[in-house]
Amino acid sequence: MKFLIVPIVANQDRTNKKIIRMTKTTPIDYATVNEVIDSFHLPDFKKATIREIVAITNKVEEKTGDKYIRMEMGVPGLPPEKIGVDAQIEALKKGVASIYPMLDGVPDLKKEASRFIKAFIDVDITPRGCVPVCGSMQGTFASFTVSSQCDPKKDTILFIDPGFPVQKSQLAVIGMKYVSFDMYDYRGAKLIEKLDSYLRQGNIANIVYSNPNNPSWVCLTEEELKGIGELATKYDVIVMEDLAYFAMDFRTDLSKPFQPPFQPTVAKYTDNYIIMISGSKAFSYAGERIGIAAISDKLYDKQYEGLRQRYGGVCEFGNVFVNRILYCLSSGTAHSVQYALAAMFKSASDGKFNFLASVHEYGRRAELLKRIFLKHGFHLVYEKDIDRPIGDGFYFTVGYPGMKGGELMHELLFYGVSAISLNTTGSNEEGLRACTSFIKNDQYEILDERLKAFRKDHPVTA
């Protein structure tokens, strides 16, 4: 392993603690890391996307032979569920690969999705409104597209940030405006007041958030969801509730079908909603690109004049979503994987398959990782859910005194640790999003050693 002494410049943090930067030796060869970063010609490194950090890290690993502690990308790190794999293989054996899938999904999946939603969210949505999509990414893209066409006066999306950066990229493709705010300082009643200040302007088409939140792992409370739902009804705004990390707030056991507690949802408080349920994280089925866009029955049938004018008389939200937008995007969702998700939904709803049992591993990893980061002078950025500690799950957020997020992301690359800056997620806070999914059991000790070296090279004094 090669080491190089590097001069570092001093900086100042918002708590008036000063980092004393001295020369250091870096666990990953400094010249190589710098050369790879330069080769990407990024105009502003702190704005590097997830995929750019992935590519940079891959290139450094290739050139040096050293392995990183990979925390930059939210890819499931667990095997796919066998129930799904077996059902998909059986469907392929029966010849579904030669048949176009129906645009609105196979009946088995639609039925089981409706039942799963009742079992674990305690909300009634008919099978018709449970539409398979090629992952939640496609579901949100289709939802944004339809929503942008319903009412010409409502031309803006409102994000409760931090959030998934690519959703804003989708809006750039569609050509739709957005506004956002960081929920860090707006919880409880303050959140509802903040939302109302935007909605009363009359230009908001959608409210978008994830719950649990990517990247902060904050979970909205029932009171907050109630307030969001009431505002959505008052201002006739559609809520897009992204449940990519379905029931993964491990502070509460949400694994029992048809009995409380249930996954919290805005759907209890308004009819103006689309729930995104992903097969990627809770079922470790990311590679097959499968999810459900669950459209409320009332929204599915709701008629919009903007849609009528655009589509020659077709004006129902659900009809346009399926028969215009999804038709043009992909002509439906891959046939065989729909049977996989249907089988997993059915087994979970029957109480035969605890789909959360395996993904509890992410919580265990987060607890261990946080402990190591805190030991070496880091702090949790999003630390509280109002008056409760943030749970341990798929993501957590860390900062280091005196360093902005982009600088910290850059510096840790020399120490074999990769993560993304929070400012790419819409956060106003300085720090990083760390994902637990790729962590292996033999890496905790390595991380401990690397962060020890980092702290030695970046001591903090009052």
Secondary structure, 3 states (H helix, E strand, C coil): CCCCEECCCCEECCCCCEECCCCEECCCCHHHHHHHHHHCCCCCHHHCCHHHHHHHHHHHHHHHCCCCEECCCCCCCCCCCHHHHHHHHHHHHCCHHHCCCCCCCCHHHHHHHHHHHHHHHCCCCCHHHEEEECHHHHHHHHHHHHHHHHCCCCCEEEEEECCCHHHHHHHHHHCCEEEEEEHHHCCCHHHHHHHHHHHCCCCEEEEEEECCCCCCCCCCCHHHHHHHHHHHHHHCCEEEEEECCCCCCCCCCCCCCCCCCCCCCHHHCCCCEEEEEECCCCCCCHHHCCEEEEECHHHHHCECHHHHHHCCCCCEHHHHHHHHHHHHHCCCCCHHHHHHHHHHHHHHHCCCCCCCCCCHHHHHHHHHHHHHHHHCCCEECCCEECCEECCCCCEEEEECCCCCHHHHHHHHHCCCEECEEHHHHCCCCCCEEEECCCCCHHHHHHHHHHHHHHHHHCCEEC
